[in-house]
Amino acid sequence: MGERIRNRCADRQGEGYIDVAIGVLCLMLVVALAMTIFPVLMKKQQLDYFANEIVRQAEITGDTNVAERIAQLKQETGLDPQIQWDCSYYNGTRVQLNGNICVTLTQRTDIGFFVFGSFPIELKARASGKSEVYYK
């Protein structure tokens, strides 16, 4: 009886090493995928921050001409998005008190999968607010 158990254990000696090697390989693939996707998620977060900041500046000034703040944010974040305003303008770039201010930012970025190539994707961020300035 004891001899049968020994023979069964002797037949399975290398299986544990193969299971561990496959497990480590799968773990490394998951880590590599996470390292590829994480920078894209960071860019999306920065784009959302960018949109919120320029809308807040436009709310405070009552004007969508916030080029100085946009330049600061481009330098701070390293992004250069396309900016599209959607507002109910009062005069030129000015927005009357309680007028809607909406902005959409679009940034193209690549997700690179090492030797498999890169895939361009488009990140979008939207923010909205109301003007806090009254024009006579």
Order of alpha helices (4+ residues) and beta strands (2+ residues): alpha-alpha-alpha-beta-beta-beta-beta-beta
